[in-house]
Amino acid sequence: MTLEKVARSWNTEDLIKFLLKQDLQLDGDDIDILRKCKVAGYDFFDFTKNEFREFGLQVGPATRLAKFSMENKTK
């Protein structure tokens, strides 16, 4: 089973807990944005860098999250 399929059942807090373990250098502001936008596991793997930026994330975190989601979409 792929990570994407496992993550589909994650709510926002489950996703955040997982992302914090991934060494993506996310800080409290980044986490607050994900929480405010109610990003859940079901959504996460479909977002692009530009969409993460639209949420209010800075370039670095948006790039890291987009790369991470692309790299793990089919794993």
C-alpha positions in Angstrom: 0.0 0.0 0.0 1.3 3.4 -0.9 1.9 6.2 1.6 -0.7 8.2 -0.3 -3.4 5.5 0.3 -2.5 5.2 4.0 -2.5 9.0 4.4 -6.0 9.3 2.9 -7.5 8.5 6.3 -5.5 11.1 8.2 -7.1 14.2 9.5 -5.1 17.5 9.7 -3.5 16.6 13.1 -2.5 13.1 11.9 -0.8 14.7 8.8 1.0 17.3 10.9 2.3 14.7 13.3 3.6 12.7 10.3 5.2 15.7 8.6 7.0 16.8 11.7 8.8 13.5 11.8 10.1 13.9 8.2 12.8 16.6 8.8 11.2 19.1 6.4 12.3 22.0 8.6 8.7 23.2 9.2 8.3 25.7 12.0 5.3 26.7 14.0 4.1 29.2 11.5 4.1 26.6 8.7 2.2 24.2 10.9 -0.3 26.9 11.8 -1.0 27.5 8.1 -1.6 23.8 7.4 -3.9 23.7 10.4 -5.7 26.9 9.4 -6.2 25.6 5.9 -7.4 22.3 7.2 -5.1 20.3 5.0 -5.8 16.6 5.6 -4.0 13.5 4.3 -6.6 13.0 1.6 -5.7 16.4 0.1 -2.0 16.6 0.7 -0.6 14.7 -2.2 -2.6 16.7 -4.8 -1.2 20.1 -3.8 1.4 21.9 -5.9 4.1 24.3 -4.7 1.9 27.2 -6.0 -1.1 26.0 -4.0 1.0 25.7 -0.9 2.1 29.3 -1.5 -1.5 30.4 -1.9 -2.1 29.0 1.6 0.5 31.5 2.8 3.5 29.3 3.1 6.9 30.9 2.3 8.9 29.6 -0.7 11.1 27.2 1.2 8.4 25.3 3.1 6.1 25.3 0.0 8.9 23.8 -2.1 9.8 21.2 0.5 6.2 20.1 1.0 5.6 19.9 -2.8 8.7 17.9 -3.4 7.9 15.6 -0.5 4.4 15.0 -1.7 5.5 14.3 -5.3 8.3 11.9 -4.1 6.0 10.0 -1.9 2.8 10.0 -4.0 3.5 6.6 -5.5 5.6 5.0 -2.8 
